[in-house]
Amino acid sequence: MRITITGRNIELTDGLKSAVEEKLGKLEKYFTPDTDVFVTLSVEKERQKIEVTIPVKGSMIRSEQVSNDMYVSIDLVEEVIERQLKKYKKKIISKQQSAASFKKEFLEKESEADDEIRIIRTKKFDMKPMYPEDACVQMELLGHDFFVFCNAETESVNVVYKRKGNTYGLIEPEF
């Protein structure tokens, strides 16, 4: 695995780098050597945050953990990714050939006025047709509460979302 570590508002010490490489190195048993792993460490006030994104063929595996200690966050993120992989192993393997491939671009914009509504992050991605069940799997792999996708059955843009009680909802807009 190729691990790329970046820092925001934090100095990347050798200790932090080795802790990330050691913890995420445990995931090597799940991935081929040419797999890229993108890690972002950041500090905002008292929050120590780590974001890990692993693009794999047809999917994206992502986890974000926050705590008061960066080393605790690093431990947590590795556990979450390993749990995701074990939980969705069969679905990931069965959908490898037909799953959509997402490319994400992040665009940071800052507004000059503080009292205006500000969009601070824009995400763009290719939207390939998929079935609602596949969209739910992708949502879980990304660690999000909702997921926007193009429904392969209706060819319209839909949203799946998490509900209480570990159930899912589907929003199909009518025009």
For each residue, the residues with C-beta under 8 A, 3 or more apart:
1: 24 25 27 28 31 33 35 36 37
2: 34 35 36 37
3: 20 21 24 25 37 39
4: 36 37 38 39
5: 12 16 17 20 21 39 40 41
6: 12 38 39 40 41
7: 10 11 12 40 41 42
8: 40 41 42 43
9: 42 43 44
10: 7 16 41 42 43 70
11: 7
12: 5 6 7 16 17 41
13: 16 17
14: 17 18
15: 18 19
16: 5 10 12 13 19 20 41 70 74
17: 5 12 13 14 20 21
18: 14 15 21 22
19: 15 16 22 23 71 74
20: 3 5 16 17 23 24 39 41 50 74
21: 3 5 17 18 24 25
22: 18 19 25 26
23: 19 20 26 74 75 77 78
24: 1 3 20 21 27 37 39 52 78
25: 1 3 21 22 28
26: 22 23 29 78 82
27: 1 24 30 31 37 54 78 81 82 85
28: 1 25 31 33
29: 26
30: 27 82 85
31: 1 27 28 35 37 54 56
32: 35
33: 1 28
34: 2
35: 1 2 31 32 54 56
36: 1 2 4 54 55
37: 1 2 3 4 24 27 31 52 53 54
38: 4 6 52 53 54
39: 3 4 5 6 20 24 50 51 52
40: 5 6 7 8 50 51
41: 5 6 7 8 10 12 16 20 48 49 50 70
42: 7 8 9 10 49 50 51
43: 8 9 10 47 48 49 70
44: 9 47 49
45:
46: 68
47: 43 44 66 67 68
48: 41 43 66 67 68 69 70 72 73
49: 41 42 43 44 64 65 66 73
50: 20 39 40 41 42 64 65 70 73 74 77
51: 39 40 42 62 63 64
52: 24 37 38 39 62 63 64 77 81
53: 37 38 60 61 62
54: 27 31 35 36 37 38 60 61 62 81
55: 36 59 60
56: 31 35 59 60 61 92
57: 96 99 101
58: 95 96 97 98 99 100 101
59: 55 56 92 95 99 137 138 141
60: 53 54 55 56 102 104 138 141 142
61: 53 54 56 81 84 85 141 142
62: 51 52 53 54 141 142 143
63: 51 52 77 80 81 84 143
64: 49 50 51 52 77 143
65: 49 50 73 74 76 77 80
66: 47 48 49 73
67: 47 48 70 72 73 76
68: 46 47 48 72
69: 48 72 73
70: 10 16 41 43 48 50 67 73 74
71: 19 74 75
72: 48 67 68 69 75 76
73: 48 49 50 65 66 67 69 70 76 77
74: 16 19 20 23 50 65 70 71 77 78
75: 23 71 72 78 79
76: 65 67 72 73 79 80
77: 23 50 52 63 64 65 73 74 80 81
78: 23 24 26 27 74 75 81 82
79: 75 76 82 83
80: 63 65 76 77 83 84 143
81: 27 52 54 61 63 77 78 84 85
82: 26 27 30 78 79 85 86
83: 79 80 86 87
84: 61 63 80 81 87 88 140 141 143
85: 27 30 61 81 82 88 89 92
86: 82 83 89
87: 83 84 140
88: 84 85 91 92 137 140 141
89: 85 86 92 93
90: 93 94
91: 88 94 95 137
92: 56 59 85 88 89 95 96 137 141
93: 89 90 96
94: 90 91
95: 58 59 91 92 98 99 134 137
96: 57 58 92 93 99
97: 58
98: 58 95
99: 57 58 59 95 96 130 134 138
100: 58 126 127 128 129 130 134 138 149
101: 57 58 126 128
102: 60 125 126 128
103: 125 126
104: 60 123 124 125
105: 123 124 125
106: 121 122 123
107: 121 122 124
108: 120 121
109: 118 119 120 122
110: 118 120
111: 114 116 118
112:
113: 116
114: 111
115:
116: 111 113
117:
118: 109 110 111
119: 109 122
120: 108 109 110
121: 106 107 108
122: 106 107 109 119
123: 104 105 106
124: 104 105 107
125: 102 103 104 105
126: 100 101 102 103
127: 100 148 149 150 157
128: 100 101 102 150
129: 100 150 151 152 155
130: 99 100 134 135 138 149 150 151 152
131: 134 135 151 152 153
132: 135 136 149 151 158 160 170
133: 136 137
134: 95 99 100 130 131 137 138
135: 130 131 132 138 139 147 149 158 160
136: 132 133 139 140 147 160 168
137: 59 88 91 92 95 133 134 140 141
138: 59 60 99 100 130 134 135 141 142 147 149
139: 135 136 142 144 145 146 147 160 161 162
140: 84 87 88 136 137 143
141: 59 60 61 62 84 88 92 137 138
142: 60 61 62 138 139 147
143: 62 63 64 80 84 140
144: 139 147
145: 139 161 162
146: 139 159 160 161 162
147: 135 136 138 139 142 144 159 160 161
148: 127 157 158 159
149: 100 127 130 132 135 138 157 158 159 160
150: 127 128 129 130 155 156 157 158
151: 129 130 131 132 154 155 156 157 158 172
152: 129 130 131 155
153: 131
154: 151 158 172
155: 129 150 151 152
156: 150 151 172 173
157: 127 148 149 150 151 173
158: 132 135 148 149 150 151 154 170 171 172 173
159: 146 147 148 149 170 171
160: 132 135 136 139 146 147 149 168 169 170 171
161: 139 145 146 147 168 169 171
162: 139 145 146 166 167 168 169
163: 167 168 169
164: 167
165:
166: 162
167: 162 163 164
168: 136 160 161 162 163
169: 160 161 162 163
170: 132 158 159 160
171: 158 159 160 161
172: 151 154 156 158
173: 156 157 158
174:
175:
